[in-house]
Amino acid sequence: MEVFLIRLLQFLLAISLLVLLHELGHFTFAKIFKVRVTKFYLFFNPKFHILSTYDTWVRKLLKLKPEVVPTKEVEVEVKEGEEPQKETVKEYVGTEYGLGWLPLGGYCAIDGMIDETNQKLSDDPKPWEFRTKPTWQRLLIMIGGVLVNFLLALFIYSMILFYWGETYVPVDKMSDGMKFNAEAKALGFEDHDILVSTDRGPLKKFDDDLFREVSKARTVNVIRQGQPLAIHIPEQQDLNLLNMFKATPMFMRPFLPAVIDSVMPGSAAAEIGLQPGDSILAINGKKVDSHNEFTDEIACLGDVLATAKTPADSMKVRNVELVVWRASQAALHDSIPYAGDTLKATLSPELQLGFVTMTKYEPTTFKYGFLESIPAGIGYGWHKLSGYVSDMQYVFTSEGAKSLGGFGAIGSLFPEMWDWHRFWEMTAFLSIILAFMNILPIPALDGGHVLFLLYEMITRRKPSEKFMIRAEYVGFGILVLLMVVANLNDILRWLGYM
């Protein structure tokens, strides 16, 4: 429950920040061009809101005065025999700032614009309405949110590089190579292969880009037992990111030997006397050749534990039998082959044995100065965007549809413990996604409005109000359908059907 709340809080904080700044982009350009913004809300407010500057107590507290403008003259009723009189009607034109109760985003309601907040326009266009402004001004208002999100991502990436630097494991320093799953081995990879390059270029860092480069390659060059070797990927082989990340175990991971580096005090490992240098050879009769396979077996126990109905059933899962090769005992068995000791241990409720594995992978951190971090952050952000756009091609496949994720999938990307570094990385990435998704030419999204504005600029003709309303309904329906599919996928994954 604690992990869920931490992830939920990070998700809401990131989404709130991104949506607020996205809508502020629209708001800023609208104000520059003197377009009335009737509402500016963080979170949605169907039926009611938490607070609003329209609330009397808020206006009194903040000492807000209504902004009014003369709109038209109307005749005033007079007594019989008196001369007709007219008075000027004044209309409130200020922006209602508010906080809604449904934390799924927010919105900026621009007067004179057909969108999800305004489906019907008056017959009397006003000079402060969106629809009366020149096309180029309306275009800038519509791309304002996307522009802010993209620039925000580049800024965050730059500041991450400036504050934390760039930490990565050089691929050529991974002397134990990779641990591959069965799918990878069927293509010709073997455990301990050291990745060098692909037909697309050299491989330098172990990060998400390494997966992307391998997934798009036709030839992967490796070092196997000290000798260079080229592995050719068949063109018909559907080796892509979706399959690589969906697979369990993953397509490739750093090979981690099941050798103990340190033992946590009071843990199950300490209770059975494990020492640094000891190796785990098997668990519950299943041989393991690495820490990777050991954690895979623990994951299988986790699936069984999830179905346990009683404390006794849970304890059966937690009680495991290990075969351990003890470094302190090996020297005593020079004349007799030593196959290890069989030990019984009780894992923690989280199925932890309580040791840290030995690794030879030393990460490298490259520090950036403030001025250096800006172009580096721009390059990093652009690389992330291009990679995301490139991967979108897989979404339009049957496997791609299954890979769609909703709020649960996005929330799971955040770390289980509060980590500001990871939080800002995820916020920047979500900002890029928000910018790209919003610029897609789908009615109800910013990109749909941009598409119609470009049509108007080219043809010198405005789409009719009736057409715009219908398009808005169609686009909104598409978005609702995508959200239903994405969140249904989350539910099916949680239930174990995907």
Secondary structure as UniProt FT lines:
FT   HELIX           2..32
FT   TURN            33..34
FT   STRAND          37..44
FT   STRAND          51..52
FT   TURN            53..54
FT   HELIX           56..62
FT   STRAND          68..76
FT   TURN            80..81
FT   STRAND          85..92
FT   STRAND          96..99
FT   STRAND          102..110
FT   TURN            111..112
FT   TURN            116..117
FT   TURN            127..128
FT   HELIX           130..132
FT   HELIX           135..163
FT   STRAND          166..168
FT   HELIX           171..173
FT   TURN            175..176
FT   STRAND          178..180
FT   HELIX           182..186
FT   TURN            187..188
FT   TURN            191..192
FT   STRAND          194..198
FT   TURN            199..200
FT   STRAND          201..202
FT   HELIX           208..215
FT   STRAND          219..224
FT   TURN            225..226
FT   STRAND          227..232
FT   TURN            235..236
FT   HELIX           241..246
FT   STRAND          252..254
FT   STRAND          259..263
FT   TURN            265..266
FT   HELIX           268..271
FT   TURN            272..273
FT   TURN            276..277
FT   STRAND          279..283
FT   TURN            284..285
FT   STRAND          286..287
FT   HELIX           291..306
FT   HELIX           311..318
FT   STRAND          319..325
FT   HELIX           327..330
FT   HELIX           331..333
FT   STRAND          341..346
FT   TURN            349..350
FT   STRAND          355..357
FT   STRAND          364..366
FT   HELIX           370..391
FT   HELIX           392..396
FT   HELIX           398..403
FT   HELIX           407..412
FT   HELIX           420..438
FT   TURN            443..444
FT   HELIX           446..459
FT   HELIX           465..495
//
